[in-house]
Amino acid sequence: MYTNVGSYWYKFDFHTHTPASSDYKAPAETAKEWLIALMEREVDCVAVTDHVSGAWID
């Protein structure tokens, strides 16, 4: 028997910068503040695409 449970939708941002990026608008922002801002926009998954830095990748 087939049961339709509906669709699941996720919000992805495949071009996201962190405060480590040279052109980030709020360089003093903490990791927690950065994550909360994404959560407030209901983003489920991000790809960090910083310029000239990999400092926030860990």
mmCIF file of the N, C-alpha and C atoms, coordinates in Angstrom:
data_MODEL
# 
_entry.id   MODEL 
# 
loop_
_atom_site.group_PDB 
_atom_site.id 
_atom_site.type_symbol 
_atom_site.label_atom_id 
_atom_site.label_alt_id 
_atom_site.label_comp_id 
_atom_site.label_asym_id 
_atom_site.label_entity_id 
_atom_site.label_seq_id 
_atom_site.pdbx_PDB_ins_code 
_atom_site.Cartn_x 
_atom_site.Cartn_y 
_atom_site.Cartn_z 
_atom_site.occupancy 
_atom_site.B_iso_or_equiv 
_atom_site.pdbx_formal_charge 
_atom_site.auth_seq_id 
_atom_site.auth_comp_id 
_atom_site.auth_asym_id 
_atom_site.auth_atom_id 
_atom_site.pdbx_PDB_model_num 
ATOM 1   N N  . MET A 1 1  ? 0.844  -1.185 0.000  1.00 0.00 ? 1  MET A N  1 
ATOM 2   C CA . MET A 1 1  ? 0.000  0.000  0.000  1.00 0.00 ? 1  MET A CA 1 
ATOM 3   C C  . MET A 1 1  ? 0.886  1.245  0.000  1.00 0.00 ? 1  MET A C  1 
ATOM 4   N N  . TYR A 1 2  ? 0.567  2.195  -0.834 1.00 0.00 ? 2  TYR A N  1 
ATOM 5   C CA . TYR A 1 2  ? 1.327  3.443  -0.965 1.00 0.00 ? 2  TYR A CA 1 
ATOM 6   C C  . TYR A 1 2  ? 0.708  4.510  -0.081 1.00 0.00 ? 2  TYR A C  1 
ATOM 7   N N  . THR A 1 3  ? 1.549  5.156  0.730  1.00 0.00 ? 3  THR A N  1 
ATOM 8   C CA . THR A 1 3  ? 1.093  6.256  1.572  1.00 0.00 ? 3  THR A CA 1 
ATOM 9   C C  . THR A 1 3  ? 1.879  7.504  1.204  1.00 0.00 ? 3  THR A C  1 
ATOM 10  N N  . ASN A 1 4  ? 1.189  8.537  0.796  1.00 0.00 ? 4  ASN A N  1 
ATOM 11  C CA . ASN A 1 4  ? 1.826  9.797  0.456  1.00 0.00 ? 4  ASN A CA 1 
ATOM 12  C C  . ASN A 1 4  ? 2.026  10.600 1.739  1.00 0.00 ? 4  ASN A C  1 
ATOM 13  N N  . VAL A 1 5  ? 3.280  10.846 2.087  1.00 0.00 ? 5  VAL A N  1 
ATOM 14  C CA . VAL A 1 5  ? 3.574  11.604 3.306  1.00 0.00 ? 5  VAL A CA 1 
ATOM 15  C C  . VAL A 1 5  ? 3.865  13.066 3.017  1.00 0.00 ? 5  VAL A C  1 
ATOM 16  N N  . GLY A 1 6  ? 3.827  13.451 1.770  1.00 0.00 ? 6  GLY A N  1 
ATOM 17  C CA . GLY A 1 6  ? 4.058  14.843 1.419  1.00 0.00 ? 6  GLY A CA 1 
ATOM 18  C C  . GLY A 1 6  ? 5.495  15.119 1.042  1.00 0.00 ? 6  GLY A C  1 
ATOM 19  N N  . SER A 1 7  ? 5.768  16.355 0.748  1.00 0.00 ? 7  SER A N  1 
ATOM 20  C CA . SER A 1 7  ? 7.101  16.775 0.329  1.00 0.00 ? 7  SER A CA 1 
ATOM 21  C C  . SER A 1 7  ? 7.851  17.411 1.487  1.00 0.00 ? 7  SER A C  1 
ATOM 22  N N  . TYR A 1 8  ? 9.143  17.273 1.437  1.00 0.00 ? 8  TYR A N  1 
ATOM 23  C CA . TYR A 1 8  ? 10.018 17.960 2.387  1.00 0.00 ? 8  TYR A CA 1 
ATOM 24  C C  . TYR A 1 8  ? 10.814 18.991 1.608  1.00 0.00 ? 8  TYR A C  1 
ATOM 25  N N  . TRP A 1 9  ? 10.809 20.221 2.075  1.00 0.00 ? 9  TRP A N  1 
ATOM 26  C CA . TRP A 1 9  ? 11.518 21.302 1.408  1.00 0.00 ? 9  TRP A CA 1 
ATOM 27  C C  . TRP A 1 9  ? 12.628 21.789 2.325  1.00 0.00 ? 9  TRP A C  1 
ATOM 28  N N  . TYR A 1 10 ? 13.788 22.021 1.745  1.00 0.00 ? 10 TYR A N  1 
ATOM 29  C CA . TYR A 1 10 ? 14.931 22.527 2.482  1.00 0.00 ? 10 TYR A CA 1 
ATOM 30  C C  . TYR A 1 10 ? 15.437 23.784 1.804  1.00 0.00 ? 10 TYR A C  1 
ATOM 31  N N  . LYS A 1 11 ? 15.972 24.687 2.602  1.00 0.00 ? 11 LYS A N  1 
ATOM 32  C CA . LYS A 1 11 ? 16.500 25.940 2.076  1.00 0.00 ? 11 LYS A CA 1 
ATOM 33  C C  . LYS A 1 11 ? 18.026 25.886 2.144  1.00 0.00 ? 11 LYS A C  1 
ATOM 34  N N  . PHE A 1 12 ? 18.676 26.000 0.986  1.00 0.00 ? 12 PHE A N  1 
ATOM 35  C CA . PHE A 1 12 ? 20.128 25.941 0.888  1.00 0.00 ? 12 PHE A CA 1 
ATOM 36  C C  . PHE A 1 12 ? 20.674 27.291 0.443  1.00 0.00 ? 12 PHE A C  1 
ATOM 37  N N  . ASP A 1 13 ? 21.847 27.648 0.918  1.00 0.00 ? 13 ASP A N  1 
ATOM 38  C CA . ASP A 1 13 ? 22.571 28.824 0.441  1.00 0.00 ? 13 ASP A CA 1 
ATOM 39  C C  . ASP A 1 13 ? 23.944 28.334 0.001  1.00 0.00 ? 13 ASP A C  1 
ATOM 40  N N  . PHE A 1 14 ? 24.165 28.247 -1.293 1.00 0.00 ? 14 PHE A N  1 
ATOM 41  C CA . PHE A 1 14 ? 25.414 27.721 -1.824 1.00 0.00 ? 14 PHE A CA 1 
ATOM 42  C C  . PHE A 1 14 ? 26.467 28.796 -2.078 1.00 0.00 ? 14 PHE A C  1 
ATOM 43  N N  . HIS A 1 15 ? 26.247 29.994 -1.584 1.00 0.00 ? 15 HIS A N  1 
ATOM 44  C CA . HIS A 1 15 ? 27.252 31.060 -1.694 1.00 0.00 ? 15 HIS A CA 1 
ATOM 45  C C  . HIS A 1 15 ? 27.153 31.918 -0.435 1.00 0.00 ? 15 HIS A C  1 
ATOM 46  N N  . THR A 1 16 ? 27.803 31.447 0.615  1.00 0.00 ? 16 THR A N  1 
ATOM 47  C CA . THR A 1 16 ? 27.724 32.108 1.919  1.00 0.00 ? 16 THR A CA 1 
ATOM 48  C C  . THR A 1 16 ? 29.114 32.528 2.374  1.00 0.00 ? 16 THR A C  1 
ATOM 49  N N  . HIS A 1 17 ? 29.215 33.753 2.876  1.00 0.00 ? 17 HIS A N  1 
ATOM 50  C CA . HIS A 1 17 ? 30.475 34.247 3.423  1.00 0.00 ? 17 HIS A CA 1 
ATOM 51  C C  . HIS A 1 17 ? 30.391 34.304 4.939  1.00 0.00 ? 17 HIS A C  1 
ATOM 52  N N  . THR A 1 18 ? 31.546 34.181 5.583  1.00 0.00 ? 18 THR A N  1 
ATOM 53  C CA . THR A 1 18 ? 31.648 34.322 7.038  1.00 0.00 ? 18 THR A CA 1 
ATOM 54  C C  . THR A 1 18 ? 32.446 35.582 7.332  1.00 0.00 ? 18 THR A C  1 
ATOM 55  N N  . PRO A 1 19 ? 32.541 35.992 8.602  1.00 0.00 ? 19 PRO A N  1 
ATOM 56  C CA . PRO A 1 19 ? 33.371 37.148 8.935  1.00 0.00 ? 19 PRO A CA 1 
ATOM 57  C C  . PRO A 1 19 ? 34.852 36.982 8.560  1.00 0.00 ? 19 PRO A C  1 
ATOM 58  N N  . ALA A 1 20 ? 35.301 35.777 8.257  1.00 0.00 ? 20 ALA A N  1 
ATOM 59  C CA . ALA A 1 20 ? 36.689 35.587 7.833  1.00 0.00 ? 20 ALA A CA 1 
ATOM 60  C C  . ALA A 1 20 ? 36.921 36.069 6.405  1.00 0.00 ? 20 ALA A C  1 
ATOM 61  N N  . SER A 1 21 ? 35.861 36.245 5.641  1.00 0.00 ? 21 SER A N  1 
ATOM 62  C CA . SER A 1 21 ? 35.982 36.686 4.257  1.00 0.00 ? 21 SER A CA 1 
ATOM 63  C C  . SER A 1 21 ? 36.374 38.164 4.209  1.00 0.00 ? 21 SER A C  1 
ATOM 64  N N  . SER A 1 22 ? 37.211 38.506 3.260  1.00 0.00 ? 22 SER A N  1 
ATOM 65  C CA . SER A 1 22 ? 37.728 39.881 3.178  1.00 0.00 ? 22 SER A CA 1 
ATOM 66  C C  . SER A 1 22 ? 36.650 40.918 2.881  1.00 0.00 ? 22 SER A C  1 
ATOM 67  N N  . ASP A 1 23 ? 35.501 40.514 2.361  1.00 0.00 ? 23 ASP A N  1 
ATOM 68  C CA . ASP A 1 23 ? 34.460 41.487 2.014  1.00 0.00 ? 23 ASP A CA 1 
ATOM 69  C C  . ASP A 1 23 ? 33.184 41.323 2.844  1.00 0.00 ? 23 ASP A C  1 
ATOM 70  N N  . TYR A 1 24 ? 33.269 40.639 3.987  1.00 0.00 ? 24 TYR A N  1 
ATOM 71  C CA . TYR A 1 24 ? 32.087 40.436 4.832  1.00 0.00 ? 24 TYR A CA 1 
ATOM 72  C C  . TYR A 1 24 ? 31.666 41.752 5.463  1.00 0.00 ? 24 TYR A C  1 
ATOM 73  N N  . LYS A 1 25 ? 30.378 42.004 5.531  1.00 0.00 ? 25 LYS A N  1 
ATOM 74  C CA . LYS A 1 25 ? 29.866 43.298 5.989  1.00 0.00 ? 25 LYS A CA 1 
ATOM 75  C C  . LYS A 1 25 ? 29.949 43.517 7.493  1.00 0.00 ? 25 LYS A C  1 
ATOM 76  N N  . ALA A 1 26 ? 30.031 42.445 8.284  1.00 0.00 ? 26 ALA A N  1 
ATOM 77  C CA . ALA A 1 26 ? 30.098 42.569 9.749  1.00 0.00 ? 26 ALA A CA 1 
ATOM 78  C C  . ALA A 1 26 ? 31.261 41.726 10.275 1.00 0.00 ? 26 ALA A C  1 
ATOM 79  N N  . PRO A 1 27 ? 32.510 42.176 10.045 1.00 0.00 ? 27 PRO A N  1 
ATOM 80  C CA . PRO A 1 27 ? 33.673 41.354 10.384 1.00 0.00 ? 27 PRO A CA 1 
ATOM 81  C C  . PRO A 1 27 ? 33.825 41.028 11.870 1.00 0.00 ? 27 PRO A C  1 
ATOM 82  N N  . ALA A 1 28 ? 33.174 41.765 12.749 1.00 0.00 ? 28 ALA A N  1 
ATOM 83  C CA . ALA A 1 28 ? 33.276 41.495 14.194 1.00 0.00 ? 28 ALA A CA 1 
ATOM 84  C C  . ALA A 1 28 ? 32.232 40.474 14.660 1.00 0.00 ? 28 ALA A C  1 
ATOM 85  N N  . GLU A 1 29 ? 31.363 40.019 13.778 1.00 0.00 ? 29 GLU A N  1 
ATOM 86  C CA . GLU A 1 29 ? 30.316 39.059 14.125 1.00 0.00 ? 29 GLU A CA 1 
ATOM 87  C C  . GLU A 1 29 ? 30.934 37.744 14.602 1.00 0.00 ? 29 GLU A C  1 
ATOM 88  N N  . THR A 1 30 ? 30.357 37.155 15.633 1.00 0.00 ? 30 THR A N  1 
ATOM 89  C CA . THR A 1 30 ? 30.852 35.877 16.153 1.00 0.00 ? 30 THR A CA 1 
ATOM 90  C C  . THR A 1 30 ? 30.245 34.722 15.369 1.00 0.00 ? 30 THR A C  1 
ATOM 91  N N  . ALA A 1 31 ? 30.807 33.547 15.584 1.00 0.00 ? 31 ALA A N  1 
ATOM 92  C CA . ALA A 1 31 ? 30.281 32.351 14.923 1.00 0.00 ? 31 ALA A CA 1 
ATOM 93  C C  . ALA A 1 31 ? 28.827 32.112 15.335 1.00 0.00 ? 31 ALA A C  1 
ATOM 94  N N  . LYS A 1 32 ? 28.524 32.320 16.603 1.00 0.00 ? 32 LYS A N  1 
ATOM 95  C CA . LYS A 1 32 ? 27.156 32.128 17.087 1.00 0.00 ? 32 LYS A CA 1 
ATOM 96  C C  . LYS A 1 32 ? 26.197 33.112 16.409 1.00 0.00 ? 32 LYS A C  1 
ATOM 97  N N  . GLU A 1 33 ? 26.594 34.374 16.306 1.00 0.00 ? 33 GLU A N  1 
ATOM 98  C CA . GLU A 1 33 ? 25.750 35.380 15.654 1.00 0.00 ? 33 GLU A CA 1 
ATOM 99  C C  . GLU A 1 33 ? 25.541 35.042 14.176 1.00 0.00 ? 33 GLU A C  1 
ATOM 100 N N  . TRP A 1 34 ? 26.598 34.560 13.520 1.00 0.00 ? 34 TRP A N  1 
ATOM 101 C CA . TRP A 1 34 ? 26.512 34.176 12.116 1.00 0.00 ? 34 TRP A CA 1 
ATOM 102 C C  . TRP A 1 34 ? 25.511 33.040 11.932 1.00 0.00 ? 34 TRP A C  1 
ATOM 103 N N  . LEU A 1 35 ? 25.610 32.026 12.803 1.00 0.00 ? 35 LEU A N  1 
ATOM 104 C CA . LEU A 1 35 ? 24.687 30.889 12.718 1.00 0.00 ? 35 LEU A CA 1 
ATOM 105 C C  . LEU A 1 35 ? 23.248 31.286 13.042 1.00 0.00 ? 35 LEU A C  1 
ATOM 106 N N  . ILE A 1 36 ? 23.067 32.113 14.048 1.00 0.00 ? 36 ILE A N  1 
ATOM 107 C CA . ILE A 1 36 ? 21.712 32.564 14.413 1.00 0.00 ? 36 ILE A CA 1 
ATOM 108 C C  . ILE A 1 36 ? 21.074 33.325 13.251 1.00 0.00 ? 36 ILE A C  1 
ATOM 109 N N  . ALA A 1 37 ? 21.859 34.160 12.568 1.00 0.00 ? 37 ALA A N  1 
ATOM 110 C CA . ALA A 1 37 ? 21.327 34.907 11.415 1.00 0.00 ? 37 ALA A CA 1 
ATOM 111 C C  . ALA A 1 37 ? 20.853 33.953 10.323 1.00 0.00 ? 37 ALA A C  1 
ATOM 112 N N  . LEU A 1 38 ? 21.611 32.892 10.081 1.00 0.00 ? 38 LEU A N  1 
ATOM 113 C CA . LEU A 1 38 ? 21.189 31.897 9.091  1.00 0.00 ? 38 LEU A CA 1 
ATOM 114 C C  . LEU A 1 38 ? 19.934 31.164 9.551  1.00 0.00 ? 38 LEU A C  1 
ATOM 115 N N  . MET A 1 39 ? 19.895 30.809 10.829 1.00 0.00 ? 39 MET A N  1 
ATOM 116 C CA . MET A 1 39 ? 18.727 30.105 11.371 1.00 0.00 ? 39 MET A CA 1 
ATOM 117 C C  . MET A 1 39 ? 17.479 30.982 11.320 1.00 0.00 ? 39 MET A C  1 
ATOM 118 N N  . GLU A 1 40 ? 17.629 32.285 11.559 1.00 0.00 ? 40 GLU A N  1 
ATOM 119 C CA . GLU A 1 40 ? 16.487 33.203 11.488 1.00 0.00 ? 40 GLU A CA 1 
ATOM 120 C C  . GLU A 1 40 ? 15.935 33.288 10.065 1.00 0.00 ? 40 GLU A C  1 
ATOM 121 N N  . ARG A 1 41 ? 16.803 33.088 9.073  1.00 0.00 ? 41 ARG A N  1 
ATOM 122 C CA . ARG A 1 41 ? 16.369 33.067 7.670  1.00 0.00 ? 41 ARG A CA 1 
ATOM 123 C C  . ARG A 1 41 ? 15.931 31.671 7.253  1.00 0.00 ? 41 ARG A C  1 
ATOM 124 N N  . GLU A 1 42 ? 15.910 30.732 8.218  1.00 0.00 ? 42 GLU A N  1 
ATOM 125 C CA . GLU A 1 42 ? 15.475 29.352 8.017  1.00 0.00 ? 42 GLU A CA 1 
ATOM 126 C C  . GLU A 1 42 ? 16.302 28.618 6.962  1.00 0.00 ? 42 GLU A C  1 
ATOM 127 N N  . VAL A 1 43 ? 17.612 28.890 6.959  1.00 0.00 ? 43 VAL A N  1 
ATOM 128 C CA . VAL A 1 43 ? 18.539 28.208 6.057  1.00 0.00 ? 43 VAL A CA 1 
ATOM 129 C C  . VAL A 1 43 ? 18.933 26.881 6.699  1.00 0.00 ? 43 VAL A C  1 
ATOM 130 N N  . ASP A 1 44 ? 18.797 25.791 5.953  1.00 0.00 ? 44 ASP A N  1 
ATOM 131 C CA . ASP A 1 44 ? 19.093 24.454 6.460  1.00 0.00 ? 44 ASP A CA 1 
ATOM 132 C C  . ASP A 1 44 ? 20.513 23.995 6.161  1.00 0.00 ? 44 ASP A C  1 
ATOM 133 N N  . CYS A 1 45 ? 21.121 24.518 5.111  1.00 0.00 ? 45 CYS A N  1 
ATOM 134 C CA . CYS A 1 45 ? 22.443 24.059 4.682  1.00 0.00 ? 45 CYS A CA 1 
ATOM 135 C C  . CYS A 1 45 ? 23.166 25.208 3.984  1.00 0.00 ? 45 CYS A C  1 
ATOM 136 N N  . VAL A 1 46 ? 24.473 25.345 4.250  1.00 0.00 ? 46 VAL A N  1 
ATOM 137 C CA . VAL A 1 46 ? 25.254 26.393 3.589  1.00 0.00 ? 46 VAL A CA 1 
ATOM 138 C C  . VAL A 1 46 ? 26.535 25.824 3.000  1.00 0.00 ? 46 VAL A C  1 
ATOM 139 N N  . ALA A 1 47 ? 27.036 26.513 1.998  1.00 0.00 ? 47 ALA A N  1 
ATOM 140 C CA . ALA A 1 47 ? 28.372 26.265 1.463  1.00 0.00 ? 47 ALA A CA 1 
ATOM 141 C C  . ALA A 1 47 ? 29.159 27.541 1.714  1.00 0.00 ? 47 ALA A C  1 
ATOM 142 N N  . VAL A 1 48 ? 30.204 27.449 2.512  1.00 0.00 ? 48 VAL A N  1 
ATOM 143 C CA . VAL A 1 48 ? 31.031 28.620 2.817  1.00 0.00 ? 48 VAL A CA 1 
ATOM 144 C C  . VAL A 1 48 ? 31.931 28.899 1.621  1.00 0.00 ? 48 VAL A C  1 
ATOM 145 N N  . THR A 1 49 ? 31.834 30.118 1.115  1.00 0.00 ? 49 THR A N  1 
ATOM 146 C CA . THR A 1 49 ? 32.588 30.514 -0.076 1.00 0.00 ? 49 THR A CA 1 
ATOM 147 C C  . THR A 1 49 ? 33.371 31.793 0.184  1.00 0.00 ? 49 THR A C  1 
ATOM 148 N N  . ASP A 1 50 ? 34.117 31.796 1.283  1.00 0.00 ? 50 ASP A N  1 
ATOM 149 C CA . ASP A 1 50 ? 34.892 32.983 1.657  1.00 0.00 ? 50 ASP A CA 1 
ATOM 150 C C  . ASP A 1 50 ? 35.973 33.305 0.636  1.00 0.00 ? 50 ASP A C  1 
ATOM 151 N N  . HIS A 1 51 ? 36.322 34.590 0.572  1.00 0.00 ? 51 HIS A N  1 
ATOM 152 C CA . HIS A 1 51 ? 37.408 35.059 -0.274 1.00 0.00 ? 51 HIS A CA 1 
ATOM 153 C C  . HIS A 1 51 ? 38.704 35.053 0.540  1.00 0.00 ? 51 HIS A C  1 
ATOM 154 N N  . VAL A 1 52 ? 39.729 34.500 0.012  1.00 0.00 ? 52 VAL A N  1 
ATOM 155 C CA . VAL A 1 52 ? 41.102 34.463 0.536  1.00 0.00 ? 52 VAL A CA 1 
ATOM 156 C C  . VAL A 1 52 ? 41.226 33.947 1.977  1.00 0.00 ? 52 VAL A C  1 
ATOM 157 N N  . SER A 1 53 ? 40.305 33.116 2.435  1.00 0.00 ? 53 SER A N  1 
ATOM 158 C CA . SER A 1 53 ? 40.413 32.572 3.790  1.00 0.00 ? 53 SER A CA 1 
ATOM 159 C C  . SER A 1 53 ? 39.638 31.261 3.894  1.00 0.00 ? 53 SER A C  1 
ATOM 160 N N  . GLY A 1 54 ? 40.153 30.379 4.710  1.00 0.00 ? 54 GLY A N  1 
ATOM 161 C CA . GLY A 1 54 ? 39.463 29.155 5.048  1.00 0.00 ? 54 GLY A CA 1 
ATOM 162 C C  . GLY A 1 54 ? 39.336 29.032 6.554  1.00 0.00 ? 54 GLY A C  1 
ATOM 163 N N  . ALA A 1 55 ? 39.506 30.158 7.241  1.00 0.00 ? 55 ALA A N  1 
ATOM 164 C CA . ALA A 1 55 ? 39.580 30.169 8.712  1.00 0.00 ? 55 ALA A CA 1 
ATOM 165 C C  . ALA A 1 55 ? 38.332 29.625 9.398  1.00 0.00 ? 55 ALA A C  1 
ATOM 166 N N  . TRP A 1 56 ? 37.157 29.786 8.804  1.00 0.00 ? 56 TRP A N  1 
ATOM 167 C CA . TRP A 1 56 ? 35.925 29.359 9.476  1.00 0.00 ? 56 TRP A CA 1 
ATOM 168 C C  . TRP A 1 56 ? 35.457 27.984 9.006  1.00 0.00 ? 56 TRP A C  1 
ATOM 169 N N  . ILE A 1 57 ? 36.259 27.308 8.233  1.00 0.00 ? 57 ILE A N  1 
ATOM 170 C CA . ILE A 1 57 ? 35.840 26.014 7.688  1.00 0.00 ? 57 ILE A CA 1 
ATOM 171 C C  . ILE A 1 57 ? 35.739 24.944 8.774  1.00 0.00 ? 57 ILE A C  1 
ATOM 172 N N  . ASP A 1 58 ? 36.623 24.953 9.736  1.00 0.00 ? 58 ASP A N  1 
ATOM 173 C CA . ASP A 1 58 ? 36.570 23.949 10.804 1.00 0.00 ? 58 ASP A CA 1 
ATOM 174 C C  . ASP A 1 58 ? 35.282 24.050 11.571 1.00 0.00 ? 58 ASP A C  1 
# 
